Amino acid sequence: MCFRVDPAGQDIADHDLDEVNREVLVRLFWEDPAFISSAMPGGRFSLRLCIVNHNTTWDDVRETLSAAERFGQDAFLRLRHPERGNGEEG
């Protein structure tokens, strides 16, 4: 399954959205047990979730998608407010 993290209600240029998704990919690699790769359907950087382990549960998928959403929000905040550095409030 290919998907893009795209924060709802935000006006983001395609190239910035590509960067948000690239950052999500890196964080998922280092911080989530799922293996996510990338793809370029229609020339747009996308995340690719391919489930091959028969022990994977829907909860595992939901956790990974939740992490992608959280990491995407962090990346979006960093894009809009680079002075915050790591995306944390304060």
Rosetta blueprint (number, residue, H / E / L):
1 M L
2 C E
3 F E
4 R L
5 V L
6 D L
7 P L
8 A L
9 G L
10 Q L
11 D L
12 I L
13 A L
14 D H
15 H H
16 D H
17 L H
18 D H
19 E H
20 V H
21 N H
22 R H
23 E H
24 V H
25 L H
26 V H
27 R H
28 L H
29 F H
30 W H
31 E H
32 D L
33 P L
34 A L
35 F L
36 I E
37 S E
38 S E
39 A E
40 M L
41 P H
42 G H
43 G H
44 R L
45 F L
46 S E
47 L E
48 R E
49 L E
50 C L
51 I L
52 V L
53 N L
54 H L
55 N L
56 T L
57 T L
58 W H
59 D H
60 D H
61 V H
62 R H
63 E H
64 T H
65 L H
66 S H
67 A H
68 A H
69 E H
70 R H
71 F H
72 G H
73 Q H
74 D H
75 A H
76 F H
77 L H
78 R H
79 L H
80 R H
81 H L
82 P H
83 E H
84 R H
85 G L
86 N L
87 G L
88 E L
89 E L
90 G L
